[in-house]
Amino acid sequence: MQNWDQLRILLAVSRAGSVSGGARALGVDKATVSRHLSALEESLGTRVLRKKPGAGLAATEAGQSLLAVAMRAEQTLDDVVRAARVDREAPQGIVRVTTTDVLAVHFVAPLLPRLREALPLITLEMVVTPQVLDLSRDAEMALRLSRPTRADELVRRAGSIETAIVCSPEYLRGRDPAEVPRPLEAIALGEHFFQHGENAWMQGVDELRITLRTTSLGVAMAAALGGLGATLAPRRVAEAAGLVVLTAFKPVPRPVWLVTHPDFARSARVRAVSDFFVEALSD
């Protein structure tokens, strides 16, 4: 197996056209270069350089193939070093974040001016969906209300949101919000949410009628505001929208979880954005 020292010496000699020129370019002596080239040719069982007519050295067919590999390795190494240097100086680049509609609109978006001020070279790319995306492929970070269970994901708590059961004032029709309406018309969160217990508040309710199922908290809140029934929602957001809390149901604090894949968590730009949201959402 060829090591990087042998490959970079082959590159230097090929570019300089001579062993002495390659040695000067690398800042080593000619004997060192000759020794590495000999070891490389011995390991391959073939010559990698030949004398050109007149003067100088040129790569053989085997040498040309190896040079192509060496140049790709050199470019990859340069890219890694450059990225590491940039990350040390100032986090920059695109960070792809996935979250749900209500978290995106009411909790993440209001923080974006602060993010821009703190990390001016970062561009946030937001994927708004109720689906749990693959953080090794589809996004680099997620903000979720359900704690992930995958062992290969890194999880941090980023504050909490108080959720409550809410409805429109018109839906109550003057009834006591401390009592469960009968019948209770409910807007349920769809299959993806159901597995995380968002519809557990309906259990044990007599005379229950589901009027809508949706994977969108935003749609559920809009339907509730229109009088379609009661639904689970972040309390602060719901009250600001004009919805009324049904105090017959106990408000439940829901942690916000920031999730990253270990492969991306080492990146300075991803770490910087993660730290920002953990701190900002915990205020």
C-alpha positions in Angstrom: 0.0 0.0 0.0 1.3 3.4 -1.0 1.6 6.1 1.7 1.0 9.8 1.2 4.7 10.7 1.5 5.4 8.5 -1.6 2.5 10.0 -3.5 3.3 13.6 -2.8 7.0 12.9 -3.8 5.8 11.4 -7.0 3.6 14.5 -7.6 6.5 16.9 -6.9 8.9 15.1 -9.2 6.4 14.8 -12.0 5.6 18.5 -11.8 9.2 19.6 -11.6 10.4 17.1 -14.2 13.4 16.0 -12.1 14.3 14.4 -8.8 16.3 17.5 -7.8 13.5 19.8 -8.7 11.0 17.7 -6.7 13.3 17.7 -3.7 13.6 21.5 -3.8 9.8 21.9 -4.1 9.4 19.7 -1.0 12.3 21.1 1.0 14.0 17.8 1.4 17.3 16.3 0.1 17.6 14.5 -3.2 18.5 11.2 -1.5 15.2 11.1 0.4 13.2 11.6 -2.8 15.1 8.9 -4.6 14.7 6.5 -1.7 10.9 7.0 -1.6 10.6 6.7 -5.4 12.5 3.4 -5.3 10.3 2.1 -2.5 7.2 3.0 -4.4 8.4 1.3 -7.6 9.5 -1.8 -5.6 6.0 -2.0 -3.9 4.3 -1.7 -7.3 6.7 -4.0 -9.1 7.0 -1.5 -12.0 8.5 1.8 -13.0 6.5 4.9 -12.4 8.9 7.4 -14.0 11.1 7.2 -17.1 13.6 9.5 -18.7 12.4 11.7 -21.4 14.4 12.1 -24.6 16.8 14.9 -24.1 16.4 15.6 -20.3 13.9 15.3 -17.5 11.5 12.7 -16.2 8.0 11.7 -17.3 5.4 9.3 -15.8 5.0 5.9 -17.2 1.6 4.5 -17.9 1.5 3.0 -14.4 2.8 6.3 -13.0 0.1 8.3 -14.8 -2.6 6.2 -13.2 -1.0 6.7 -9.8 -0.6 10.4 -10.4 -4.4 10.7 -11.0 -5.1 9.0 -7.7 -2.5 11.2 -6.0 -4.0 14.4 -7.4 -7.5 13.4 -6.2 -6.1 12.7 -2.7 -4.2 16.0 -2.7 -7.4 17.9 -3.6 -9.4 16.0 -0.9 -6.8 16.8 1.7 -6.7 20.5 0.6 -10.5 20.7 0.9 -10.4 19.1 4.4 -7.7 21.5 5.6 -9.5 24.5 4.1 -12.8 23.6 5.7 -11.2 23.1 9.1 -9.4 26.4 8.8 -12.7 28.2 7.9 -14.5 26.5 10.7 -11.9 27.7 13.2 -12.1 31.2 11.9 -15.9 31.7 11.7 -18.6 29.2 11.2 -20.1 29.6 7.7 -22.1 27.8 5.1 -25.6 26.2 4.9 -27.1 24.3 7.8 -30.2 22.2 6.9 -32.8 22.1 9.8 -36.0 20.2 9.8 -38.9 20.9 12.1 -42.7 21.1 12.3 -44.8 24.0 11.0 -45.8 25.5 14.4 -42.2 25.2 15.8 -40.9 26.8 12.6 -43.4 29.7 12.4 -43.8 30.6 16.1 -40.6 29.5 17.7 -37.8 29.3 15.2 -38.6 32.1 12.7 -38.8 34.8 15.4 -35.2 33.9 16.4 -33.7 34.1 12.9 -32.7 37.8 13.2 -30.8 37.0 16.4 -29.2 34.0 14.6 -28.2 36.2 11.7 -26.6 38.7 14.1 -24.7 36.0 16.0 -23.7 33.9 13.0 -23.7 36.2 9.9 -22.0 33.7 7.6 -24.6 30.9 8.3 -27.5 30.3 5.9 -30.3 28.3 7.4 -32.2 26.0 5.2 -35.5 24.9 6.8 -37.4 21.8 5.9 -40.8 22.1 7.4 -42.5 18.7 7.7 -44.2 16.5 10.3 -42.1 13.6 9.1 -39.1 12.4 11.0 -36.3 12.8 8.4 -33.1 10.8 8.2 -30.5 13.0 9.7 -27.7 11.1 8.0 -29.1 12.1 4.6 -32.1 14.6 4.5 -31.0 17.2 7.1 -28.2 18.0 9.5 -30.4 19.0 12.5 -33.9 18.6 13.8 -36.1 20.4 16.3 -38.8 18.0 17.6 -41.4 17.7 20.3 -41.0 14.0 20.5 -37.8 12.6 22.0 -35.9 10.5 19.4 -35.2 6.9 20.1 -32.5 6.1 17.6 -29.2 5.2 19.3 -27.1 6.8 16.5 -28.5 10.4 17.1 -27.3 13.0 19.5 -30.0 14.6 21.5 -30.0 17.9 23.5 -32.9 19.5 25.3 -33.8 23.0 24.0 -36.3 24.3 26.5 -39.9 23.3 26.7 -43.3 24.4 25.4 -46.5 24.3 27.5 -49.3 22.6 25.5 -53.0 22.8 26.3 -56.3 21.8 24.8 -57.9 24.8 23.1 -60.9 25.8 21.2 -62.5 29.0 19.8 -64.7 31.2 22.1 -67.6 30.5 19.8 -67.2 26.8 20.2 -67.7 27.0 23.9 -70.9 28.9 23.5 -70.8 30.3 27.0 -70.0 26.9 28.6 -67.5 26.6 31.5 -64.0 25.9 30.1 -63.4 24.0 33.3 -65.9 21.3 32.2 -65.5 19.0 29.2 -68.0 19.9 26.6 -70.6 17.2 25.7 -70.4 16.1 23.1 -66.7 17.0 22.5 -65.7 17.6 18.9 -62.0 17.1 18.6 -59.3 17.8 16.0 -56.9 14.9 16.1 -53.3 14.9 15.0 -52.6 12.3 12.4 -50.9 9.0 12.4 -47.3 10.3 12.7 -48.2 12.3 15.8 -50.5 9.6 17.3 -47.6 7.3 18.0 -46.1 10.1 20.3 -49.2 10.5 22.4 -50.5 13.8 21.2 -54.0 12.4 21.1 -53.8 10.9 24.6 -55.9 13.7 26.0 -59.0 12.3 24.3 -58.9 9.0 26.2 -61.7 8.6 28.6 -63.8 11.4 27.1 -67.5 10.5 26.8 -69.3 11.5 23.6 -66.2 12.2 21.6 -66.4 12.9 17.9 -63.3 13.4 15.7 -64.0 16.2 13.2 -60.6 16.3 11.6 -57.3 14.5 11.5 -54.2 16.3 10.3 -50.4 16.0 10.5 -50.1 19.8 10.8 -50.4 21.6 14.2 -51.0 24.8 12.2 -53.9 23.4 10.4 -55.3 22.0 13.6 -55.2 25.4 15.3 -56.7 27.1 12.3 -59.6 24.6 12.2 -60.1 25.1 16.0 -60.2 28.9 15.5 -62.8 28.4 12.9 -65.0 26.5 15.4 -64.4 22.9 14.3 -63.6 21.7 17.8 -60.9 21.4 20.4 -57.3 20.5 19.7 -53.8 20.2 21.3 -51.7 23.3 20.7 -48.8 25.3 22.3 -50.6 27.4 24.9 -48.9 30.7 24.3 -49.3 30.5 20.5 -53.0 29.4 20.8 -53.9 32.2 23.2 -52.2 34.8 21.0 -54.3 33.6 18.1 -57.5 34.0 20.1 -58.1 30.5 21.2 -59.4 29.6 24.7 -57.8 27.0 26.9 -60.1 24.3 28.1 -58.9 24.1 31.7 -60.8 20.8 32.2 -57.7 19.3 30.6 -54.4 19.7 32.5 -51.7 21.7 30.5 -48.7 19.6 29.7 -45.1 20.9 29.2 -43.5 19.4 26.2 -39.7 19.4 25.9 -38.2 20.6 22.6 -35.4 18.2 21.5 -32.6 19.3 19.2 -31.2 16.3 17.4 -28.1 15.9 15.2 -26.3 13.0 13.6 -22.8 12.4 15.0 -21.3 12.8 11.5 -22.6 16.4 11.3 -22.3 17.3 15.0 -18.5 17.6 14.6 -18.9 20.4 12.1 -18.3 23.9 13.6 -21.2 25.4 11.7 -23.6 22.7 12.9 -22.3 23.0 16.5 -22.7 26.8 16.4 -26.3 26.7 15.2 -27.1 23.9 17.7 -25.7 25.9 20.6 -27.6 29.0 19.5 -31.0 27.2 19.4 -30.4 25.4 22.7 -29.7 28.7 24.4 -32.3 30.8 22.6 -35.2 28.3 23.0 -34.3 27.8 26.7 -34.7 31.6 27.5 
